[in-house]
Amino acid sequence: MNYRSTRGGAPVALEDAIMAGTAPDGGLFVPVELPHFDPADMPTHVPIHELAQLILKPFFDGSQLSGELDEICADAFTFPAPLRNIETGTEKLSLLELFRGPTAAFKDFGARFLAATMSRIIRQRGNTQPATVVVATSGDTGGAVAAAFHKQPGTRVVVLFPEGRVSPRQEHQLTCWGDNIISLAVKGEFDDCQRLAKELFADEAIGAEHNLCSANSINVGRLLPQSVYYAQSSLDYMAANGEASNYIVPTGNLGNAFACAWAKQMGFPVADMILATNANRTIPDYLESGNWEPRNSVATLASAMDVGNPSNMERLRQLWGDADSLRDHLRSFSVSDAEIRDQIRVEFDRTGLVCCPHTATGFHVYRNLPAEDRQKAHWIIVATAHAAKFDEIVEPLVGETIPVPDELARILEWPSAFDTIEADISEITARL
Ligand SMILES: *Cc1c(COP(=O)(O)O)cnc(C)c1O
């Protein structure tokens, strides 16, 4: 399988697409042809790394990594993505828990897979100079990438995060590593971090000198593993209950939801999709008006979704077309901070479930669907992070201390260190 820019051009091998991150013409890499699967042929209720080996095989065909796919999946998928039934009367509702990894958010899937593939590519190429992975983060990506690459031979990581715009525990996960991880707080917002990363990659001299590669959700190596948990949850539910599943995905840069779109397009039993956004309304406004109007992001309680210019829309449009055609596949609703707060409280009162602010946008959208929508089909709300990562928001709302998952607790013990910089690439290159 080869990969091509969303804007056309010559196909490249998987390992080149992963190491480049973004295509030279500014587009995003996508497979030249998406494989198709017949759900009836797929195993169900198997460990996620086994399913990943089957689903990702065609994506690795002909690649220098194809012989190592099984080990890559075993290294990357070290924790499950369980589907948990939510008691809600006659309705069929489940939560897809994507927060069982080392940094307690779904970003661990993509980051671990990327680290597993990149470290093998670097070894195969025998590069003497380490690869420098640059990652701009609105909160969770940087922690997941740092955790996945920490002490990986032949790599170092530069994490760019917006000063004061991430939760205290997120900040800790971005800054507690040392060794081959450099953490930089940027005076600005996430969009400034993303712009800095893009400027670095656009500079060929810097790129060559430091062997730069990108770990942002635009990297195709992050997207591939994410489609696996949509395939798994939809297949397992279909096997047990004989019907397809509808998904509500809390959305920012559109990487997680795009992986769901891929799963649907590959033939897995995914029915409707709804993208839940926070007050950053670029996507719902686009679906309504048909005009793509990226803008600056606004800060919200669901900070990992504070994105005003969702990069992966370019892939989604390439897959399914413009707003008119996209409306056949998906809807999108914006959820305010007041609604997020209310929803965290309501879900706790209703079932004792404690959800993070991002996952709360999904619950809000679900609870506000027309009753016939909710009753006619099975819905899966995607739980993107563990509530304990956002304790300062969630604990006052539910009036309880949230138990911290073991791996997260271990990281929180480590000391943290970082520099604060102006939003200027010279400040970054000076530290490389
Ligand atoms: C990154 C993130 C999101 C948004 O995912 P995208 O792929 O950027 O749309 C939602 N929730 C949490 C907890 C995240 O870390």
Ligand as a Chemical Component Dictionary entry (heavy atoms), coordinates in Angstrom:
data_LIG
# 
_chem_comp.id                   LIG 
_chem_comp.type                 NON-POLYMER 
_chem_comp.pdbx_formal_charge   0 
_chem_comp.three_letter_code    LIG 
# 
loop_
_chem_comp_atom.comp_id 
_chem_comp_atom.atom_id 
_chem_comp_atom.alt_atom_id 
_chem_comp_atom.type_symbol 
_chem_comp_atom.charge 
_chem_comp_atom.model_Cartn_x 
_chem_comp_atom.model_Cartn_y 
_chem_comp_atom.model_Cartn_z 
_chem_comp_atom.pdbx_ordinal 
LIG C1 C1 C 0 -7.333  15.116 21.583 1  
LIG C2 C2 C 0 -8.550  14.938 22.397 2  
LIG C3 C3 C 0 -9.821  15.115 21.843 3  
LIG C4 C4 C 0 -10.018 15.560 20.423 4  
LIG O1 O1 O 0 -9.572  14.587 19.494 5  
LIG P1 P1 P 0 -9.245  14.982 17.997 6  
LIG O2 O2 O 0 -8.682  13.787 17.367 7  
LIG O3 O3 O 0 -8.275  16.140 18.038 8  
LIG O4 O4 O 0 -10.542 15.411 17.385 9  
LIG C5 C5 C 0 -10.913 14.868 22.639 10 
LIG N1 N1 N 0 -10.780 14.486 23.937 11 
LIG C6 C6 C 0 -9.579  14.320 24.498 12 
LIG C7 C7 C 0 -9.493  13.915 25.921 13 
LIG C8 C8 C 0 -8.420  14.526 23.751 14 
LIG O5 O5 O 0 -7.220  14.350 24.315 15 
# 
loop_
_chem_comp_bond.comp_id 
_chem_comp_bond.atom_id_1 
_chem_comp_bond.atom_id_2 
_chem_comp_bond.value_order 
_chem_comp_bond.pdbx_ordinal 
LIG C1 C2 SING 1  
LIG C2 C3 SING 2  
LIG C2 C8 DOUB 3  
LIG C3 C4 SING 4  
LIG C3 C5 DOUB 5  
LIG C4 O1 SING 6  
LIG O1 P1 SING 7  
LIG P1 O2 DOUB 8  
LIG P1 O3 SING 9  
LIG P1 O4 SING 10 
LIG C5 N1 SING 11 
LIG N1 C6 DOUB 12 
LIG C6 C7 SING 13 
LIG C6 C8 SING 14 
LIG C8 O5 SING 15 
# 
